[in-house]
Amino acid sequence: MSEREKYIARSNRVGARELGGEMVIMSAADSTLFSLSEVATLIWQSADGRTPLSQIVQQRVCAEFDAPFDAAYRDALAFVEELSTHGILRVADRPLADEATPAPEAP
């Protein structure tokens, strides 16, 4: 891979709930509401700040959805960048282990 690795972590400034098998996330920063696809939910749930995005795509997305890596990674990166603009995911070129925040659990 030619570009630097990306690490992603969920923000603690969001509300997230699984409703009817669908993950719904709301940004506290701008009240934007997102309804995530099955693949996007898998990426969201895997965003621990320590696992590289390429590994998440290879081991989770490609394995579970039988998708080619290049296309899956490109789509995942676009998804991650979109959510980061709303403060829902944090993206860095290094692990965010000390800053990783677990997603809020439904009561």
Summary of the structure (lengths in Angstrom):
residues: 107
radius of gyration: 13.1
end to end distance: 40.5
largest distance: 42.4
contacts: 296
relative contact order: 0.26
helix: 36%
strand: 27%
